[in-house]
């Protein structure tokens, strides 16, 4: 009799476990759009620090992290100064070739913000990224005060860089 009771209990527990598991297939939002993930990185041999205002030349490239992915309609290279994302300036509009290389000077970066490069102080910094314009009309601005537009995963892919930062060290 004990064997029969144990067998019945085992069948009931197994049934409860099987019916207690529910497959949850949450649906993705219908308006979800795909965007290219940019790759913005300092080129080999270029400095990340602005030590000499007069001679500084920052060299960086703009490309796609997933090279075989659908390319965007265009990208705009944009700059923020000292983390102020309310005053983002366009350095180069309508980039359509990936990768593309750029060179900037301290004077060029300062002029975007109406400043004289000689007024830069130690600790000041320029962040350079790209706003992505997809063919489907989606625009992904790199700088905003709320969150990283690519989330924590997009910013942490191996070898990934969404922006370059040039810091003044005088």
N, C-alpha and C positions, 0 to 999 in steps of 0.2 A: 504494500500500500504506500509506503514511503517513497518508493521509486516513482509511482504514478503521480503522487502529489508533487514531487520535485520536478518531474517532467512537465506537468501542467503549469507550474510556477515559471519554469524556464520558457515555455511557449508564450505565456502571458507577458513576461518581461521582454522577450524578443519582439513580440508584436508591439508593445508600447514603445520600444526604442525605434522600431521601423516607422511607425506612424507619427512619432514625435519629431522626426526629421522632416523639415520642409525645405524644398528647393525654392530659393528666393531669387527670381530673375528680375531685378529692378531694370526698368527701361531707362535708357539714356534720353535726355531732353531732345525733342524733335528739332530744335533750332541750334544744335551743337555744330560748330564749324571747325574745320581743320586749319591750322596755321603752321607755316614753316618755322623751324627753330633756328635762329641765327647763330653764327659763330663769329664773335668779335674778339680778336686776340692781338697782343703786342707781337710784332715781328722779331725774329731772332736778331740780337745785337742792338735792339732799341732799348733805351732806358725807360723805367717807369717813374723816374723822379726828375723834376725840373730843378736842377742845381744852378745852372747858369742861364738866366733868362735870355740873354742875347744869343746864345748858341744852341739852345735846346731844339731838337727835332724829334718828335714822337712819331714812330712808324708803326702802323697797325693795319690789319686786314679785316675785311668783312666778307663772310661767306655763309654757307649753310651747313649746319651740323650734320644733317642727313643729306648727303650730296645727291642722292638719287630721288629725293622727295620732290613733290611738286614745287617748283620755284614760285616765289611771290611775284606779284605784278611789279613791285618795286620796293626798295627800302630807302629810308631817309636816315643819314647819319646825324645823330643829335647829341647835344652836349648839355650837361647840367653842371652848375658851379656850387661847390660846397654842400651838395645834397639838397639844394633848393629845387624841387621838382615842379614848382609853380612857374618857373622862368626858364624852361628848356628852349634851347636855340638850335636851329638847323645848321649844321656845318656843311653838309653836302646832300642835296636832294636828288631823288630819282636814280638811285643806284640800281642797275639791272644786270650787271655782270658779276658772277660769283665764282671764285673770290675776287675782290678788288682791294688794292693796296692804297694807303693814304699816308701822307706826311703832314704833320701839323707843327706849328711853332708856338711858343708861349705868347707871342704877340697876336697871332691869329685867334687863339683861344680867348685871350683877354678881350680883344676887340669885339668878339661876339656879345660880350656882356657890358660893352661900353666902358671898359677899364683900360688903364695904361698898365702894361705888363710889369713895369717897374714898381707898381704898388702892391704886387703879390707878396704875401707873407708866408713864412714857414707854416705848414699845416693846411694851407689852401689847397684845394684839389679840383680837378676837372674829371667828370665821368663821361665817357663816350660810349654810346650804344646805338641801336637802330630801331626805328619804328618800322614795322612790317605791314605792308599793304598787300593783301591777298587778292586773287582774281575774283573771289566770290563776294568782295566788298568788305570783308573783315579787316579791321585795322587794329594792330596790336602795338600800343605804345610801350616802350621799354621802361620809361620812368613814370612812376606814379607813387603817391604817398600811401597807398593802401596795401599793396602786396606785389610780389614778383609776378608778372603776367604769365610766366611759364611754370609757376608753382615750384615747390622744393625739388621735385624730380628733374624738371627741365634745366635747373641751374646746377645740378649735381651729376650730370652724365660725365663719364670719363673723358677728360680732355676738353670739357665744355667751358666756355667763357661767353657770357652775354654782354659784357662790357669791359672796357679798359679804364684804368684810373691813373691819371698823372698827378702826382703829389709834389708840391713845392717844398724843397729842402734847401734853404739858403744858409 
